[in-house]
Amino acid sequence: MGSMKRISDRVKHTAARSATIDLRRRVAALEAEVQEARALNLRVAELTDLVTELMVPLATGDEERIKATLAKYHEGI
């Protein structure tokens, strides 16, 4: 009966270890996805800022301000 207990314990240990490895892989993948989402959110925020900065000059036809805003944007890329 003792050998069955040891086998059972070994199986449980192996299963727990496998589950731990799987969870670590899943966490790493999720962390990578979060970083990608952060980068995309930052890009959207930058483009939103650019559109906001261009709205008034475009509405008033202020070519110099439009050029300055676009130049500043291109420098930041």
GIMO-V344677 format. One line per field, one symbol per residue. burial: I if it has 24 or more other ideal C-beta (glycine too) atoms within 12 Angstrom, else O. A space follows every 50 residues. Layout:
burial: ???
//
This chain:
burial: OOOOOOOOOOOOOOOOOOOOOOOOOOOOOOOOOOOOOOOOOOOOOOOOOO OOOOOOOOOOOOOOOOOOIOOOOOOOO
//
